[in-house]
Amino acid sequence: MGRITQRDIARLAGVSQTTVSLVLNNRPGAETRIPAETRDRVLRVIRETGYVADPLARRLAAGRNRILGVFTYEPVFPSATGDFYHPFLVGIEESAEQVGCDLLLLTSAPLVDGRKRIYHQDHRLRLADGCVLLGRELDREELARLVAEGYPFVSVGRRDDAGGPISYVGADYGSAVRELVEKARGLGHEKFAYVGQGAGPESFADRHRGFREGTAGLHAVTLPSADAEEALLTGATAIFVEEHADGALILQAAGRRGLAVAGDLSIVTLGDPTRPAPTDIDFTGFRIPRAEMGRQAVEVLTELIEGSGPVQRLLPCELVKGSTLGRNNVA
């Protein structure tokens, strides 16, 4: 065998390159994060192969500086901990600290046709060894350029291929929505409505796909508009809503009509709130594993920087029982 690399150690020990890095660098918290058996196995492989770790030499040889970029297409850096994107950023920061990397927030991107752009005359992308991309909708042309140039990057959120597979850590929205539809069907619901985009960014398309699959063969309509009265006129007994605030408006409209939630009408929300709602209600739905998505995005990025191929992960969403899904009492 030629020169032993961290990638070789990871393969022989049956672990990720991130785990090998954590063991080699003895990062704070690694003892609690990595089981003793796994740590011993990595150390045993290191001894058996005669691997000698020289982090500085490896970084210089590879032109790396242990800096990871973070770029957002939207103004998502939080002004308060209640911000939708805050948990993603917390996870990114925690994971970067664990693997011993600094974060570079790429905030100088100008607006072009109303949207931020990674690539511009003075972009500093190459200051970072790789980049985490965050935002609901990413620019397809820029993704294709990143893929073509072989620059290591990971999307927080599932992305379709753009001239090649894109590494991502996303949420399994489709499975979560299907499971909620099955719960509603088990409670006797046969007429469904979906309120929201249902198309465009992958996160919306995945939710709607899960809804379509779950309601196949049943009465099911989709309303791109968030008009609450229109949603009630569909005759659906179970309304699935992308956004909490829209669910709250439907709940208020139902109250004006004398409909009880979740007796006469059930409302299910598909994810965490992204804007303030007019009323506070414990909706049935699911939570997005936002912090864990951020953490794992950094783990995947470090593996890509070390030379691994594209990595694509979908993490399960946590179902929330709530109080707005009940048995269908409508005759």
Sine and cosine of phi, psi and omega as CSV:
sin_phi,cos_phi,sin_psi,cos_psi,sin_omega,cos_omega
0.00,0.00,0.65,-0.76,0.01,-1.00
-0.97,0.25,-0.49,-0.87,-0.02,-1.00
-0.89,0.46,0.79,-0.61,-0.01,-1.00
-0.98,0.22,0.71,-0.71,0.02,-1.00
-0.89,-0.45,0.20,-0.98,0.08,-1.00
-0.86,0.51,-0.56,0.83,0.01,-1.00
-0.89,0.45,-0.64,0.77,0.06,-1.00
-0.90,0.44,-0.69,0.72,0.01,-1.00
-0.87,0.50,-0.70,0.71,-0.01,-1.00
-0.88,0.48,-0.68,0.74,-0.01,-1.00
-0.91,0.41,-0.70,0.71,-0.03,-1.00
-0.93,0.37,-0.53,0.85,-0.01,-1.00
-1.00,0.01,-0.16,0.99,0.01,-1.00
0.94,0.33,0.59,0.81,0.00,-1.00
-0.75,-0.67,0.03,-1.00,0.04,-1.00
-0.99,0.11,0.32,-0.95,0.06,-1.00
-0.91,0.41,-0.49,0.87,0.05,-1.00
-0.88,0.48,-0.67,0.74,0.02,-1.00
-0.89,0.45,-0.68,0.73,0.03,-1.00
-0.87,0.49,-0.69,0.72,0.00,-1.00
-0.88,0.48,-0.68,0.74,0.00,-1.00
-0.89,0.46,-0.66,0.75,0.01,-1.00
-0.92,0.40,-0.71,0.70,-0.04,-1.00
-0.90,0.43,-0.66,0.76,-0.09,-1.00
-1.00,-0.02,-0.12,0.99,0.07,-1.00
0.79,0.61,0.77,0.63,-0.07,-1.00
-0.93,0.38,0.54,-0.84,0.06,-1.00
-0.84,0.55,0.73,-0.69,0.00,-1.00
1.00,-0.01,-0.19,0.98,-0.03,-1.00
-0.89,0.45,-0.54,0.84,-0.04,-1.00
-0.89,0.45,-0.61,0.79,-0.01,-1.00
-0.99,0.11,-0.44,0.90,-0.05,-1.00
-0.99,0.14,-0.56,0.83,-0.06,-1.00
-0.96,-0.27,0.84,-0.55,0.02,-1.00
-0.85,0.53,0.56,-0.83,-0.04,-1.00
-0.84,0.54,-0.62,0.78,0.00,-1.00
-0.89,0.46,-0.66,0.75,0.02,-1.00
-0.92,0.40,-0.71,0.71,0.02,-1.00
-0.86,0.52,-0.70,0.71,0.00,-1.00
-0.90,0.44,-0.61,0.79,0.00,-1.00
-0.91,0.42,-0.67,0.74,0.04,-1.00
-0.89,0.45,-0.71,0.70,-0.01,-1.00
-0.90,0.44,-0.59,0.81,0.03,-1.00
-0.90,0.43,-0.69,0.72,0.03,-1.00
-0.89,0.45,-0.63,0.78,0.04,-1.00
-0.87,0.49,-0.70,0.71,0.01,-1.00
-0.91,0.42,-0.70,0.72,-0.07,-1.00
-0.92,0.39,-0.54,0.84,-0.02,-1.00
-1.00,0.01,-0.23,0.97,-0.04,-1.00
0.96,0.28,0.36,0.93,-0.01,-1.00
-0.89,0.46,0.73,-0.69,0.04,-1.00
-0.89,-0.45,0.88,-0.48,-0.03,-1.00
-1.00,0.08,0.81,-0.59,0.09,-1.00
-0.71,-0.70,0.98,0.18,-0.11,-0.99
-0.82,0.58,-0.68,0.73,-0.04,-1.00
-0.89,0.45,-0.72,0.70,-0.01,-1.00
-0.89,0.46,-0.66,0.75,-0.01,-1.00
-0.90,0.43,-0.67,0.74,-0.02,-1.00
-0.91,0.41,-0.66,0.75,0.00,-1.00
-0.91,0.42,-0.67,0.75,-0.03,-1.00
-0.90,0.43,-0.58,0.81,-0.05,-1.00
-1.00,-0.04,-0.05,1.00,-0.02,-1.00
0.94,0.33,0.53,0.85,-0.05,-1.00
-0.97,-0.24,0.46,-0.89,-0.02,-1.00
-0.76,-0.65,0.22,0.98,0.05,-1.00
0.87,0.49,0.60,0.80,0.08,-1.00
-0.88,-0.48,0.77,-0.63,0.04,-1.00
-0.92,-0.38,0.75,-0.66,0.01,-1.00
-1.00,0.10,0.46,-0.89,0.14,-0.99
-0.76,-0.65,0.86,-0.52,-0.02,-1.00
-0.81,-0.59,0.69,-0.72,0.04,-1.00
-0.82,-0.57,0.66,-0.76,0.06,-1.00
-0.99,0.12,-0.12,0.99,-0.03,-1.00
-0.78,-0.63,0.37,-0.93,0.04,-1.00
-0.97,0.26,0.97,0.22,-0.18,-0.98
-0.97,-0.24,-0.11,0.99,-0.01,-1.00
-0.91,0.41,0.83,-0.55,-0.25,-0.97
-0.96,0.28,0.58,-0.81,0.15,-0.99
-0.99,-0.12,-0.16,0.99,0.03,-1.00
-0.47,-0.88,0.40,-0.92,-0.05,-1.00
-0.93,0.38,-0.24,0.97,0.03,-1.00
-0.99,0.14,-0.08,1.00,0.00,-1.00
-0.86,0.50,0.62,-0.79,-0.04,-1.00
-0.84,0.54,-0.62,0.78,-0.10,-0.99
-1.00,0.07,-0.15,0.99,-0.06,-1.00
-0.83,0.56,-0.73,0.68,0.00,-1.00
-0.88,0.48,-0.59,0.81,0.07,-1.00
-0.84,0.54,-0.74,0.67,-0.07,-1.00
-0.93,0.37,-0.57,0.82,0.07,-1.00
-0.89,0.46,-0.72,0.70,0.03,-1.00
-0.88,0.47,-0.66,0.75,0.03,-1.00
-0.88,0.47,-0.72,0.69,-0.02,-1.00
-0.89,0.45,-0.72,0.70,-0.03,-1.00
-0.88,0.48,-0.69,0.72,-0.03,-1.00
-0.94,0.35,-0.63,0.78,0.04,-1.00
-0.88,0.47,-0.64,0.77,0.04,-1.00
-0.90,0.44,-0.65,0.76,-0.03,-1.00
-0.91,0.42,-0.57,0.82,0.00,-1.00
-1.00,-0.05,0.09,1.00,0.10,-0.99
0.97,0.26,0.57,0.82,0.02,-1.00
-0.89,-0.45,0.49,-0.87,0.14,-0.99
-1.00,-0.03,0.39,-0.92,0.04,-1.00
-0.96,-0.29,0.66,-0.75,0.07,-1.00
-0.90,-0.45,0.93,-0.37,0.01,-1.00
-0.99,0.11,0.91,-0.41,-0.07,-1.00
-1.00,0.07,1.00,0.04,-0.14,-0.99
-0.96,-0.27,0.05,1.00,-0.09,-1.00
-1.00,-0.02,0.02,1.00,-0.07,-1.00
-0.89,0.46,0.76,-0.65,0.00,-1.00
-0.99,0.15,0.28,-0.96,0.11,-0.99
-1.00,0.08,0.77,-0.64,0.07,-1.00
-0.81,-0.59,0.88,-0.48,-0.08,-1.00
0.81,0.59,0.63,0.77,0.06,-1.00
0.99,0.14,0.07,1.00,-0.02,-1.00
-0.76,-0.65,0.54,-0.84,0.06,-1.00
-0.96,0.28,0.45,-0.89,-0.01,-1.00
-0.76,-0.65,0.69,-0.72,0.08,-1.00
-0.92,0.40,-0.77,0.64,-0.07,-1.00
-1.00,0.03,0.85,-0.53,0.11,-0.99
-0.45,-0.89,0.05,-1.00,-0.16,-0.99
-0.83,0.55,-0.62,0.79,-0.08,-1.00
-0.92,-0.40,0.49,0.87,-0.06,-1.00
-0.91,0.42,0.53,-0.85,-0.07,-1.00
-0.89,-0.45,0.50,0.87,-0.06,-1.00
-0.83,0.55,-0.63,0.78,-0.11,-0.99
-0.97,0.26,-0.11,0.99,0.11,-0.99
-0.93,0.38,-0.40,0.92,-0.01,-1.00
-0.98,-0.19,0.52,-0.85,0.03,-1.00
-0.94,0.35,-0.42,0.91,0.01,-1.00
-0.17,-0.99,0.05,-1.00,-0.13,-0.99
-0.61,-0.80,0.61,-0.79,0.17,-0.99
-0.99,-0.14,0.79,-0.62,-0.01,-1.00
-0.96,-0.26,0.72,-0.69,-0.10,-1.00
-0.73,-0.69,0.72,-0.69,0.03,-1.00
0.44,-0.90,0.39,-0.92,-0.02,-1.00
-0.91,0.40,-0.68,0.73,-0.09,-1.00
-0.74,-0.67,0.86,-0.52,-0.02,-1.00
-0.98,-0.18,0.45,-0.89,-0.04,-1.00
-0.96,0.28,0.86,-0.51,-0.08,-1.00
-0.90,0.44,-0.63,0.78,-0.02,-1.00
-0.91,0.41,-0.64,0.76,0.01,-1.00
-0.94,0.35,-0.60,0.80,0.08,-1.00
-0.88,0.48,-0.68,0.74,0.01,-1.00
-0.89,0.45,-0.61,0.79,0.02,-1.00
-0.93,0.37,-0.65,0.76,0.05,-1.00
-0.87,0.48,-0.68,0.73,0.02,-1.00
-0.90,0.44,-0.72,0.69,-0.04,-1.00
-0.89,0.45,-0.59,0.81,-0.02,-1.00
-0.99,0.13,-0.13,0.99,0.02,-1.00
0.94,0.34,0.40,0.92,0.00,-1.00
-0.98,0.21,0.77,-0.64,-0.03,-1.00
-0.92,0.38,0.84,-0.55,0.07,-1.00
-0.47,-0.88,0.43,-0.90,0.03,-1.00
-0.74,-0.68,0.72,-0.70,0.08,-1.00
-1.00,-0.06,0.71,-0.70,0.19,-0.98
-1.00,0.09,0.98,-0.22,-0.12,-0.99
0.88,-0.48,0.61,-0.79,-0.02,-1.00
-0.90,0.43,0.65,-0.76,0.05,-1.00
-0.72,-0.69,0.61,-0.79,0.10,-1.00
-0.94,0.33,0.38,-0.93,0.03,-1.00
-0.85,0.53,0.52,-0.86,0.06,-1.00
-0.68,-0.73,0.98,0.18,-0.08,-1.00
0.98,0.22,0.17,0.99,-0.03,-1.00
0.37,-0.93,0.28,-0.96,-0.02,-1.00
-0.91,0.42,0.62,-0.79,0.00,-1.00
-0.96,-0.29,0.77,-0.64,0.07,-1.00
-0.95,0.30,0.71,-0.70,0.01,-1.00
-0.46,-0.89,0.34,-0.94,0.22,-0.98
-0.81,-0.59,0.94,-0.35,-0.08,-1.00
-0.84,-0.55,-0.03,-1.00,0.07,-1.00
-0.97,-0.24,0.62,-0.79,-0.01,-1.00
-0.99,0.11,0.96,0.28,-0.04,-1.00
-0.90,0.44,-0.64,0.77,-0.06,-1.00
-0.84,0.54,-0.74,0.68,-0.01,-1.00
-0.91,0.42,-0.64,0.77,-0.01,-1.00
-0.90,0.44,-0.70,0.72,-0.01,-1.00
-0.92,0.39,-0.68,0.73,0.03,-1.00
-0.86,0.52,-0.67,0.74,-0.01,-1.00
-0.90,0.44,-0.63,0.78,0.03,-1.00
-0.93,0.37,-0.60,0.80,0.07,-1.00
-0.89,0.45,-0.67,0.74,0.02,-1.00
-0.88,0.47,-0.62,0.78,0.05,-1.00
-0.89,0.45,-0.68,0.74,0.00,-1.00
-0.91,0.42,-0.66,0.75,0.03,-1.00
-0.90,0.45,-0.62,0.79,0.04,-1.00
-0.90,0.43,-0.36,0.93,0.04,-1.00
-1.00,-0.08,0.18,0.98,0.10,-1.00
1.00,-0.09,0.09,1.00,-0.01,-1.00
-0.98,0.20,0.73,-0.69,0.02,-1.00
-0.79,-0.61,-0.21,0.98,0.02,-1.00
-0.89,-0.46,0.86,-0.51,-0.12,-0.99
-0.83,-0.56,0.45,-0.89,0.16,-0.99
-0.70,-0.71,0.55,-0.84,0.03,-1.00
-0.86,-0.50,0.81,-0.58,-0.02,-1.00
-0.90,-0.44,0.88,-0.48,0.01,-1.00
0.49,-0.87,-0.05,-1.00,-0.05,-1.00
-0.87,0.49,-0.80,0.60,0.01,-1.00
0.93,0.37,0.04,1.00,-0.03,-1.00
-0.40,-0.92,0.05,-1.00,-0.01,-1.00
1.00,0.00,-0.86,-0.51,0.01,-1.00
-0.81,0.58,0.56,-0.83,-0.07,-1.00
-0.83,0.56,-0.57,0.82,-0.03,-1.00
-0.89,0.46,-0.60,0.80,0.04,-1.00
-0.97,0.26,-0.68,0.74,-0.01,-1.00
-0.89,0.46,-0.63,0.78,-0.01,-1.00
-0.92,0.40,-0.66,0.75,0.05,-1.00
-0.87,0.50,-0.74,0.68,-0.06,-1.00
-0.92,0.38,-0.58,0.81,0.05,-1.00
-0.88,0.48,-0.70,0.72,0.04,-1.00
-0.87,0.49,-0.61,0.79,0.03,-1.00
-0.91,0.41,-0.73,0.68,-0.01,-1.00
-0.88,0.48,-0.69,0.72,-0.02,-1.00
-0.91,0.42,-0.65,0.76,-0.03,-1.00
-0.94,0.34,-0.50,0.87,-0.06,-1.00
-0.98,-0.22,0.23,0.97,-0.02,-1.00
-0.81,0.58,0.76,-0.65,0.01,-1.00
1.00,0.06,-0.06,1.00,0.00,-1.00
-0.94,-0.34,0.16,-0.99,0.11,-0.99
-0.96,0.28,0.92,-0.39,-0.04,-1.00
-0.55,-0.83,0.79,-0.62,0.01,-1.00
-0.84,-0.54,0.41,-0.91,0.03,-1.00
-0.86,-0.51,0.76,-0.64,0.01,-1.00
-0.87,-0.49,0.95,-0.31,0.05,-1.00
-0.91,0.41,-0.40,0.91,0.01,-1.00
-0.99,0.16,0.53,-0.85,0.04,-1.00
-1.00,-0.08,0.36,0.93,-0.01,-1.00
-0.92,0.40,0.90,-0.43,-0.12,-0.99
-0.91,0.41,-0.68,0.73,-0.02,-1.00
-0.89,0.45,-0.64,0.77,0.02,-1.00
-0.89,0.45,-0.61,0.79,0.01,-1.00
-0.89,0.45,-0.63,0.78,0.00,-1.00
-0.94,0.34,-0.49,0.87,-0.03,-1.00
-0.96,0.29,-0.19,0.98,0.00,-1.00
-0.94,0.34,-0.30,0.96,-0.05,-1.00
0.99,0.17,0.09,1.00,0.00,-1.00
-0.94,0.35,0.60,-0.80,0.10,-0.99
-0.99,-0.13,-0.21,0.98,0.07,-1.00
-0.72,-0.69,0.89,-0.45,-0.03,-1.00
-0.93,-0.36,0.83,-0.56,0.02,-1.00
-0.98,-0.20,0.80,-0.60,-0.15,-0.99
-0.81,-0.58,0.75,-0.66,0.00,-1.00
-0.91,0.41,-0.60,0.80,-0.16,-0.99
-0.87,-0.48,0.74,-0.68,0.01,-1.00
-0.80,0.60,-0.70,0.71,-0.07,-1.00
-0.87,0.49,-0.61,0.79,0.05,-1.00
-0.94,0.35,-0.60,0.80,0.08,-1.00
-0.88,0.47,-0.61,0.79,0.02,-1.00
-0.91,0.41,-0.61,0.79,0.04,-1.00
-0.91,0.41,-0.64,0.77,0.03,-1.00
-0.91,0.41,-0.64,0.77,0.03,-1.00
-0.87,0.49,-0.69,0.72,0.01,-1.00
-0.91,0.42,-0.66,0.75,0.01,-1.00
-0.90,0.43,-0.61,0.79,0.04,-1.00
-0.89,0.45,-0.65,0.76,0.02,-1.00
-0.88,0.48,-0.63,0.78,0.01,-1.00
-0.91,0.41,-0.43,0.90,0.02,-1.00
-1.00,-0.03,0.02,1.00,-0.01,-1.00
0.98,0.21,0.34,0.94,0.01,-1.00
-1.00,-0.03,0.73,-0.69,0.00,-1.00
-1.00,-0.05,0.73,-0.69,0.10,-1.00
-0.96,-0.29,0.86,-0.52,0.19,0.98
-0.94,-0.34,0.68,0.73,0.05,-1.00
-1.00,0.02,-0.88,0.48,0.02,-1.00
-0.99,0.11,-0.46,0.89,-0.10,-1.00
-0.57,-0.82,0.69,-0.72,0.08,-1.00
-0.94,-0.35,0.61,-0.79,0.01,-1.00
-0.79,-0.61,0.79,-0.62,-0.01,-1.00
-0.84,-0.54,0.79,-0.62,0.01,-1.00
-0.97,-0.25,0.56,-0.83,-0.20,-0.98
-0.93,-0.36,0.93,0.37,0.04,-1.00
0.78,-0.62,-0.07,-1.00,-0.03,-1.00
-0.99,0.13,0.45,-0.89,0.00,-1.00
-0.89,0.46,0.63,-0.78,0.09,-1.00
-0.92,-0.40,-0.16,0.99,0.07,-1.00
-0.51,-0.86,0.36,-0.93,-0.05,-1.00
-0.86,0.51,0.61,-0.79,0.04,-1.00
-0.98,-0.22,0.50,-0.86,-0.02,-1.00
-0.95,0.33,-0.20,0.98,0.04,-1.00
-0.50,-0.87,0.46,-0.89,-0.03,-1.00
-0.99,-0.15,0.89,-0.45,-0.05,-1.00
-0.64,-0.77,0.57,-0.82,0.00,-1.00
-1.00,0.08,0.99,0.14,-0.05,-1.00
-0.95,0.33,0.59,-0.81,0.24,-0.97
-0.96,0.29,0.65,-0.76,-0.01,-1.00
0.17,-0.99,-0.68,-0.73,0.04,-1.00
-0.50,-0.87,0.36,-0.93,0.08,-1.00
-0.96,-0.27,0.59,-0.80,0.03,-1.00
-1.00,0.05,0.73,-0.69,-0.01,-1.00
-0.97,0.24,0.91,0.41,-0.19,-0.98
-0.90,0.43,-0.75,0.66,-0.02,-1.00
-0.89,0.46,-0.67,0.74,-0.01,-1.00
-0.92,0.39,-0.56,0.83,0.07,-1.00
-0.88,0.47,-0.68,0.73,0.04,-1.00
-0.89,0.45,-0.70,0.72,0.00,-1.00
-0.88,0.48,-0.75,0.66,-0.06,-1.00
-0.94,0.33,-0.45,0.89,0.07,-1.00
-0.87,0.48,-0.65,0.76,0.04,-1.00
-0.93,0.37,-0.64,0.77,0.05,-1.00
-0.86,0.52,-0.73,0.68,0.01,-1.00
-0.89,0.45,-0.66,0.75,-0.02,-1.00
-0.87,0.49,-0.67,0.74,0.01,-1.00
-0.90,0.44,-0.56,0.83,0.05,-1.00
-0.92,0.38,-0.65,0.76,0.03,-1.00
-0.89,0.45,-0.66,0.75,0.00,-1.00
-0.89,0.46,-0.56,0.83,0.02,-1.00
-0.98,0.20,-0.09,1.00,0.12,-0.99
0.92,-0.39,0.16,0.99,0.00,-1.00
-0.96,0.28,0.29,-0.96,0.07,-1.00
-0.98,0.20,-0.02,-1.00,-0.02,-1.00
-0.83,0.56,0.63,-0.77,0.01,-1.00
-0.83,-0.56,0.75,-0.66,0.00,-1.00
-0.75,-0.66,0.86,-0.51,-0.03,-1.00
-0.78,-0.62,0.67,-0.74,0.16,-0.99
-0.88,-0.48,0.82,-0.57,-0.04,-1.00
-0.99,-0.16,0.61,-0.79,0.00,-1.00
-0.92,0.38,0.57,-0.82,0.09,-1.00
-1.00,0.01,0.45,-0.89,0.00,-1.00
-1.00,-0.06,0.89,-0.46,0.02,-1.00
-0.94,0.34,0.62,-0.79,0.01,-1.00
-0.90,-0.43,0.85,-0.52,-0.06,-1.00
-0.88,0.47,-0.76,0.66,0.04,-1.00
0.87,0.50,-0.25,-0.97,-0.05,-1.00
-0.74,-0.67,0.25,0.97,-0.12,-0.99
-0.92,-0.39,0.14,0.99,0.10,-1.00
-0.88,-0.48,0.90,-0.44,-0.01,-1.00
-0.70,-0.71,-0.02,-1.00,0.00,-1.00
-0.92,0.39,0.60,-0.80,0.02,-1.00
-0.95,0.30,0.92,-0.40,0.00,-1.00
-0.98,-0.22,0.08,1.00,-0.04,-1.00
-1.00,0.09,0.80,-0.60,-0.03,-1.00
-0.94,0.35,0.00,0.00,0.00,0.00
